[in-house]
Amino acid sequence: MTETGLHHVTAFSGAAARNAEFYTAVLGLRLVKKTVNFDDPGTYHLYYGDETGRPGTILTFFPIAHAAPGRAGVGETQETAFRVPRASIGWWTHRLIEKGVSHEALVQVFGEPTLRLRDPDGTALALVGVAEAGEAPAWTGGAVPAEHAIRGMHGVTLLLDTAEATGAILTGVLGFAETGREGGAIRYAGTAREGTFVTLRAVGGFLRGRTGAGSVHHIAFRAADDAAQAAMAQALRERFGLSVTEQRDRQYFRSVYFREPGGVLFEIATDAPGFAVDEPVEALGDALKLPAFLEPHRASIEQALPAIA
Ligand code: ZN
């Protein structure tokens, strides 16, 4: 069966080394790919995920040292949440205190214990305690003991003027179904175990967001293959009148992009080929990987990029 859900989330951060330190040494994710922004090769593109970077586990960053901070607002992703075993929420609370990570008191969101925190650039994150998350495999090579490790993404919350038009695309094209409403938020779920939820929060009249460090650039949804992606793009054009880009080869997946009616940049990315296409699983993230069209410029690219410990 085709799995539907989030493929990855991509955000802006400040300094690359600080970003890498937080996501690997504090949150215990694996740096599964160290490459550059294909559209701006002077900037890293860092991918964090589970052991192999399966769809639904991936958070990626374009780190820009000294970037101005973004501002949360309408037309943006408000929060990116990860899954952890429910029994591990107390362990995580202690860890955030011990590591000096800015966080809030535990709250219940759609019946699940939720620990909200900020990364060093102010990116709004959450750890959600999910009863069955402990059954999913965990990366054993990380900075967090495997029993407590993050088990992929839980979902994202989008801040919108109104929710209806975005909801129609989630259910009509991207394979989601509405699963609940709580305090003005509407939750939709895909079928995949990770990256399952998109929650829409309608806050008409609120300020628009401003892009910068700590803000999400786009969220990507899964397509099983090129044909499924093409069918989704066709539906977006013909049934919703949206303009969708041509397919772009992102080396680890193939993507199309569109601006959804609420203003958030959406991508649809294929599950294949994945991150092991240009280096073995054991070595993921170790070396700077470049697509063939940038390989001739490797020396100057490497020279321009800051070191990551
Ligand atoms: Zn993307």
Residues whose N, C-alpha, C, O or C-beta is under 5 A from the ligand:
A	BS01	ZN	T10 A220 E267
